[in-house]
Amino acid sequence: ETAAIDEYYKLVGKATSAFHRAMILKSLPRVVNQFLLRTGLYKRFDGGFHKLASLTVQEGLDRLTDNQELKAVLGYNWGDYGCEPNRAS
């Protein structure tokens, strides 16, 4: 289970970084964003944000481990955001 815990924290770090990169992209002028979207270049800059944002917490935990107790411990704080892990992303 140590590997699952380590991978969880790597994934959280990656999601945080991707979120920051996505917010930087959103702060660029509209014409720049339109160009990046039109050419597909945004995928090189968003750090995988769109892929990670479409993944629920439950799906992420299911990919990491089958241990239900560990999933409960790792996903406990997602309730702070107002929805269950199977709905939170």
Secondary structure as the mmCIF struct_conf table of DSSP 4:
data_model
#
loop_
_struct_conf.conf_type_id
_struct_conf.id
_struct_conf.beg_label_comp_id
_struct_conf.beg_label_asym_id
_struct_conf.beg_label_seq_id
_struct_conf.end_label_comp_id
_struct_conf.end_label_asym_id
_struct_conf.end_label_seq_id
HELX_RH_AL_P HELX_RH_AL_P1 THR A 2 SER A 27
BEND BEND1 LEU A 28 LEU A 28
HELX_RH_AL_P HELX_RH_AL_P2 ARG A 30 THR A 39
TURN_TY1_P TURN_TY1_P1 GLY A 40 LEU A 41
HELX_RH_AL_P HELX_RH_AL_P3 TYR A 42 PHE A 45
BEND BEND2 ASP A 46 ASP A 46
TURN_TY1_P TURN_TY1_P2 GLY A 47 GLY A 48
HELX_RH_AL_P HELX_RH_AL_P4 PHE A 49 ALA A 53
TURN_TY1_P TURN_TY1_P3 SER A 54 SER A 54
BEND BEND3 LEU A 55 LEU A 55
HELX_RH_AL_P HELX_RH_AL_P5 VAL A 57 LEU A 64
BEND BEND4 ASP A 66 ASP A 66
HELX_RH_AL_P HELX_RH_AL_P6 GLN A 68 LEU A 74
TURN_TY1_P TURN_TY1_P4 GLY A 75 GLY A 75
HELX_RH_3T_P HELX_RH_3T_P1 TYR A 76 TYR A 81
TURN_TY1_P TURN_TY1_P5 GLY A 82 GLY A 82
BEND BEND5 CYS A 83 CYS A 83
TURN_TY1_P TURN_TY1_P6 PRO A 85 ARG A 87
#
